[in-house]
Every structure is written in C-alpha cells, then in structure tokens.
Amino acid sequence: MVEKHLRRPAVLELTGLSTTTIYDLMKEGKFPRPIKLTGRAVGWPESRIADWLSSRTAA
C-alpha cells in the first residue's frame, strides 16, 4: 500500500506547531524528519506524524 506524504502546511495544521518549532524539534531528534519527494520538495510520511502525535498524547 502506498503511504501518503504530508507537506509542511498539513503538518503545521495537524500538529499545531510553528515551522520554527518543528525544525528545532527535528534538530533535537524529537520530531520525525521529512523525506525527499523531488529535487526541491519534502514530505513527512503520514504514519510517522500520526505516531508522533500518539506519543505526545500518551505522555
């Protein structure tokens, strides 16, 4: 099954975080890193964002 990849605006909306916060958390290893979709585009696998959100609500 093909996994859906979320672009930054969708990730911002789902998480409620700002772009700066997401990139700061990625530097700290606390947020999933995006994968390259094309030469200039990146996206986050939907399952990784869902897992991250689940871990936040459990904590």
Secondary structure, DSSP 4 states (H G I P E B T S, - for coil): -PPPEE-HHHHHHHH---HHHHHHHHHTT-SPPPEESSSS-EEEEHHHHHHHHHHHHH-
